[in-house]
Amino acid sequence: MYDKKEVLETMRSVALECGKIIRSAKEEHVAAAEKTDFRNLVTAYDIKVQETAVALLKAKYPSASFFCEENDEQDDLKAECVFIIDPIDGTANFANHMNMSCISIGCFMNGVPTCAAVYDPYADELYSAAKGLGAALNGRPIHVTDAPLEHTLVMFGTAPYNLDKAERTFEKLKYIFPKCMDVRRRGSAEIDFCTVACGRAGLFFEEVLSLWDFAAGMLILEEAGGEAYTMMGTPLPLDGRKSNVVAGPRHCIEESGLLRDFHDDDMII
């Protein structure tokens, strides 16, 4: 039996430790290799952070399972306790010294999102949540905005590994731009989820995300009073499939018209 409060505290500690590794990277030491093409990168730090996170979590929970971005370490997502890890969400930012990246750890228990920790080491901001216990930023409760969409920023991602989605992305961006204060592209989906969760923005959308891109941020957002859906208005898949995403407080999702006026009927497997 896993105690979610204890698990969350462990995840928070691990995220902070991994953040030290990310922050310690020196410009001359960051070399990036291509995974599938020149946009999809991995660095030695991605591997080091993931190995560190897995080792620390295994030391505390030897029977836990893992579903990670790097090295194809992907166990059963319906295990009693599985940690979903993106060691550096925003690798392109990291490789280009943009200082907008994070370590993301989600935890599913028997297939249910239960705990989450996202740490931005550059801003020293640790977002966390446990199911039914609310969300926090550096230990203080957070909540999504109650402002109308026109008074908020909209975060978006460009799904750079899927260029066939570019036209759809920018069509939606052009559509939503007149409805909001302005738009922002950070390059880290987990940070975008958290930006909406703490009320700094009203909406986030992207055409293609992997589970490790939203497993933690989704729970943090929901525990902060927000909602997250596929562009079809269905729950996000928790079985490892990739998905498009629209997320925010319910009123901003409705005001955006993304679910009403766009009829996306595909899910990437």
FENVEN-V716910 format. One record per helix or strand of 3 or more residues. SS is the DSSP state (@ for helix, = for strand). FROM is the first residue (numbers start at 0). TO is the last residue. Records with the same first field share a line. If there is no record, write none. Layout:
# FENVEN-V716910
SS: FROM-TO ; FROM-TO
This chain:
# FENVEN-V716910
@: 3-23 ; 26-28 ; 43-59 ; 90-94 ; 148-150 ; 162-176 ; 188-196 ; 210-222 ; 249-255 ; 257-260
=: 31-33 ; 40-42 ; 64-67 ; 81-88 ; 101-108 ; 111-119 ; 124-129 ; 134-136 ; 152-155 ; 181-183 ; 202-208 ; 226-228 ; 242-247
